[in-house]
Amino acid sequence: MKKAEWTIEEITDLKGKIVVVTGANVGLGFESSKIYAQKNATVIMACRSLDKAEDAKRQILAEYPNSNLITLRLDLGSLKSIQSFVETFKKEFTRLDILLNNAGIMTVPYGKTEDGFELQNGVNHLGHFALTAQLFDVIKNTPNSRIVSVSSLAHKQGKIDFDNYLFENGDYGKMKSYSRSKLSNLLFIYELDRRIKEKGYSVKALAAHPGTSSTELGRYLKSESSSNLFLRLALKFGQPPYLGCLPQVRASLDINAKSGQYYGPDSLTGMKGYPVLVKSNKLSHDLHDAKALWELSEQLTKTIFEI
């Protein structure tokens, strides 16, 4: 007999829990925030645009009037903004139960962050690395807290080139960069899991991917044709965000989830369906690359990540 699908009905009341969702104003982040709010968590909607965050907040409150939602500005392409966000958060809160590293950009034209990092790897990986590092002292002192990073099926196409990680020497490709950033997300979360376990903390570090989901993330795909298989599948089979967000929500809330696990959809080779445990590729588990990426991330962000 087929096992019943995991749904949000599995989630217990989250009253008293503090959740930070990056990119909470749209797509998977918005749908995840809505679920946390529905279950009575205090949700910090961390977004680059406060206007868009406030609009998203109004939408959730219209459906769940008793929601406890707080909007704070966070630009993951700015180390200064990340530091400001962390300082503001720590003035108001002494615990953090869930950090959902959800925000991301996909297949954008070449550009640089405020600090000179190539955009996709700068936002998708380095920004979240710096954010997690600066919030970790609060996270590790919160019993049974979790850190969840959102990766992608595209990680399977990713390759880490430490001699040209941010495409300083050219060779930029939109999908090449995106895939690298998503592989980086997994290398980071698995290394974080190993270091947490060495210290014996109760923190869990997990990852998830949404399969192919129709969100604003893919807005740069819709205006151009592509021979890339992943992009074609994403456009053709994308599931709605309220289903696409379930793997990351399950990773953050399933009482049976273990640190170091990876969740994704169960159907069409991981493209859609309900959330289950899945496997990432061999490169994502490379111990040398994970440690080297950690050191490079500390160097680039000028952030010492103390576990």
C-alpha positions in Angstrom: 0.0 0.0 0.0 1.3 3.4 -1.0 2.4 5.6 2.0 0.2 8.6 2.5 1.6 11.9 1.3 3.1 14.3 3.8 0.9 17.4 4.0 0.7 20.5 6.2 -1.9 18.7 8.3 1.1 17.0 9.9 2.3 20.3 11.4 1.6 20.9 15.0 0.9 24.4 16.5 3.9 26.7 16.1 2.9 29.3 18.7 6.0 30.9 20.2 8.3 29.8 17.4 10.3 32.4 15.5 10.9 31.9 11.8 12.9 33.9 9.3 12.1 33.4 5.7 14.3 35.1 3.1 12.5 36.2 -0.1 9.2 35.9 1.7 7.2 38.2 -0.5 6.8 35.9 -3.5 6.7 32.3 -4.8 8.0 29.6 -2.5 8.9 32.0 0.3 5.5 33.6 0.3 3.7 30.2 0.4 6.0 28.9 3.1 5.4 32.1 5.2 1.7 31.6 4.8 1.9 28.0 6.2 4.0 29.1 9.1 1.6 32.0 9.8 -1.4 29.6 9.6 0.3 27.5 12.2 0.7 30.5 14.5 4.5 31.1 14.2 6.0 34.5 14.4 7.3 35.0 10.8 10.0 37.5 9.9 9.5 38.2 6.2 13.0 39.2 5.1 12.8 40.8 1.7 14.8 43.2 -0.5 11.8 45.4 -1.1 9.9 46.4 2.0 7.0 47.6 -0.2 6.6 44.1 -1.7 7.0 42.6 1.7 4.2 44.7 3.1 2.0 43.8 0.2 2.7 40.1 0.8 2.0 40.6 4.5 -1.4 42.2 3.7 -2.3 39.2 1.5 -1.5 36.7 4.2 -3.4 38.8 6.9 -6.5 38.9 4.6 -6.5 35.1 4.7 -5.2 34.6 8.3 -6.1 37.7 10.2 -4.4 36.6 13.4 -1.1 36.0 11.8 2.0 37.4 13.5 4.1 38.8 10.6 7.0 41.2 10.7 8.7 42.6 7.6 12.3 43.5 7.6 14.5 44.6 4.8 17.2 42.2 3.7 19.3 42.5 0.5 21.3 39.3 0.2 23.4 41.1 -2.4 24.8 43.5 0.2 26.9 42.5 3.2 26.0 45.8 4.8 22.3 45.0 4.5 22.8 41.5 5.9 24.7 43.0 8.9 21.9 45.6 9.5 19.2 42.9 9.3 21.0 40.7 11.8 21.5 43.6 14.2 17.9 44.6 14.0 16.8 41.0 14.5 19.0 40.5 17.6 17.6 43.6 19.2 14.1 42.1 19.1 14.6 38.4 19.4 16.7 36.0 21.5 15.7 32.8 19.7 15.4 31.6 16.1 13.7 28.3 15.6 13.8 28.2 11.8 16.0 30.0 9.3 14.7 29.3 5.8 17.3 30.3 3.2 14.8 30.5 0.4 15.5 33.6 -1.6 17.3 33.3 -4.9 17.7 34.5 -8.4 17.9 32.4 -11.5 19.6 32.6 -14.9 19.9 36.4 -14.8 22.3 38.3 -17.1 25.8 38.8 -15.7 26.0 41.4 -13.0 27.6 42.0 -9.7 26.4 42.5 -6.1 27.1 45.6 -4.1 30.3 43.9 -2.9 31.5 42.9 -6.3 30.4 39.3 -6.3 28.8 37.7 -9.4 25.1 38.0 -8.8 23.8 34.5 -8.7 26.5 33.0 -6.5 26.7 36.2 -4.6 23.0 36.2 -3.6 22.1 32.5 -3.7 25.2 31.2 -1.8 27.4 33.9 -0.3 24.6 36.1 1.0 23.0 33.2 2.8 26.3 32.0 4.1 27.0 35.4 5.7 23.4 35.6 7.0 23.5 32.1 8.6 27.0 32.7 10.1 25.8 35.9 11.8 22.6 34.4 13.1 24.2 31.1 14.2 24.9 32.2 17.8 21.1 32.8 18.3 20.2 29.6 16.4 22.5 27.3 18.4 21.1 28.6 21.6 17.5 27.8 20.5 16.6 24.2 21.4 15.9 22.0 18.3 16.3 24.8 15.8 16.7 24.3 12.1 18.5 25.8 9.1 17.0 24.9 5.7 18.6 25.9 2.4 16.7 25.7 -0.8 18.7 24.1 -3.6 17.5 22.8 -7.1 17.5 19.9 -9.4 19.9 22.1 -11.4 22.7 21.3 -8.8 23.3 18.2 -10.9 24.7 20.3 -13.7 26.8 22.4 -11.3 30.6 22.4 -11.2 32.8 24.3 -8.7 35.8 26.0 -10.2 37.8 27.5 -7.4 40.1 29.3 -9.8 37.1 31.1 -11.3 34.3 30.7 -8.7 32.7 34.1 -9.4 33.6 34.1 -13.1 36.2 36.7 -12.5 38.1 35.3 -15.6 35.0 35.2 -17.8 33.3 32.1 -19.1 30.0 33.2 -17.6 26.9 31.3 -18.5 23.4 32.0 -16.9 22.7 28.4 -16.2 26.3 27.5 -15.4 26.2 30.1 -12.7 22.8 29.2 -11.4 23.8 25.5 -11.2 27.0 26.3 -9.4 25.1 28.4 -6.8 22.7 25.5 -6.2 25.5 23.0 -5.8 27.1 25.5 -3.4 23.9 25.5 -1.3 24.2 21.7 -0.8 28.0 21.7 -0.2 27.4 24.4 2.5 24.5 22.7 4.2 26.2 19.3 4.3 29.4 20.8 5.7 27.3 22.8 8.2 25.6 19.6 9.3 29.0 17.9 9.8 30.4 20.7 11.9 27.2 21.0 14.0 27.3 17.2 14.8 31.0 17.5 15.8 29.9 20.1 18.4 26.8 18.1 19.6 24.3 21.0 19.1 20.6 20.2 18.7 20.5 22.3 15.5 19.5 20.5 12.4 20.8 21.6 9.0 18.8 20.4 6.0 18.2 21.1 2.3 15.2 20.9 0.0 14.4 21.6 -3.7 11.0 22.4 -5.2 11.3 20.3 -8.4 10.1 22.5 -11.2 7.9 25.2 -9.8 6.2 28.1 -11.6 7.4 31.1 -9.7 8.8 34.5 -10.4 12.2 32.9 -10.2 11.8 31.8 -13.7 10.9 35.2 -15.1 14.1 35.4 -17.1 13.3 32.1 -18.8 10.0 33.1 -20.2 11.3 35.7 -22.6 13.8 33.5 -24.3 14.0 30.1 -25.9 16.6 27.6 -24.6 18.0 24.3 -25.5 18.7 23.6 -21.9 16.7 20.5 -20.8 16.2 21.8 -17.2 14.8 25.1 -18.4 12.5 23.4 -20.9 11.1 21.1 -18.2 10.7 23.9 -15.7 8.6 25.8 -18.1 6.5 22.8 -19.3 5.9 20.9 -16.0 6.2 23.6 -13.3 3.9 23.0 -10.4 2.2 25.8 -8.4 4.2 27.4 -5.6 1.9 26.1 -2.9 3.0 22.6 -3.8 6.6 23.6 -4.7 7.2 24.9 -1.2 6.2 21.7 0.6 9.7 20.1 0.5 11.3 23.1 2.3 8.4 23.3 4.8 8.7 19.6 5.5 12.5 19.9 6.0 11.8 22.7 8.5 9.0 21.1 10.4 8.7 17.3 10.0 9.4 16.0 13.5 11.0 12.9 12.0 13.5 14.8 9.8 17.2 14.4 10.6 20.0 16.8 10.1 21.8 16.4 6.8 18.7 15.2 4.9 17.5 16.5 1.5 13.8 16.7 0.5 12.1 17.1 -2.8 9.0 16.1 -4.8 8.2 12.4 -5.3 7.1 12.2 -8.9 8.4 12.7 -12.5 12.0 12.1 -11.4 11.7 14.8 -8.8 10.0 17.5 -10.9 6.7 17.5 -9.0 4.6 15.8 -6.4 4.6 15.6 -2.6 7.8 16.0 -0.5 9.9 12.9 0.3 13.6 12.2 1.1 15.7 12.4 -2.0 19.4 12.2 -2.9 21.7 14.8 -4.3 24.6 14.0 -6.6 28.1 12.8 -5.7 29.7 16.2 -6.2 27.5 17.7 -3.5 29.0 15.3 -0.9 32.6 16.1 -1.9 34.4 16.7 1.4 37.3 18.6 -0.1 35.1 21.0 -2.1 32.8 21.6 0.9 35.7 22.6 3.1 37.3 24.7 0.4 34.0 26.4 -0.4 33.5 27.2 3.3 37.0 28.8 3.5 36.4 30.7 0.3 33.0 31.9 1.5 34.6 33.2 4.8 37.3 35.0 2.9 35.0 36.6 0.3 32.3 37.7 2.8 34.9 38.6 5.5 32.8 36.6 7.9 34.2 34.0 10.3 31.6 31.3 10.7 32.1 30.0 14.3 30.3 26.8 15.1 
